[in-house]
Amino acid sequence: MTRLTAEFWVQAYLARLRFQEIPAFVVAHGDDTAGAVLVKLNTLDGQAVAFQRSFDLMTGERKWVELSSGSETDVDAAVARQRSFDPDLWVIEVEDRQGRHLLGEEGLD
């Protein structure tokens, strides 16, 4: 199976969020072809959650897992640490008071 480029996935994700009227923007533009993607969900109440893709060695599945959650400043610090050792990392920030990020939807999971 052919993998999508990171840029293509990011653009599709942003389009899906726009369709649901969920504000989101690119905080860090990673490698267009193979950069990893990190999604930060900002609930606009001082809290946030950062998600990253994880590969399960037992099942071969890729799924979104929580990297960090808590105060927005703590989550921002975790994101900054990730970026410090992965310059190819994409960071997408989603802003939604209801906590919607759509990462569990078909085609994004």
Buried (B, 14 or more C-beta within 10 A) or exposed (E): EEEEBBBEBBEEBBEBBEEEEBEBEEBBBBBEEEBBBBBBBBBEEEBBBBBBBEEEEEEEEEEBEEBBBBEBEBBBEBBEEBBEEBEBBBBBBBBBEEEBBBBEEEEBE
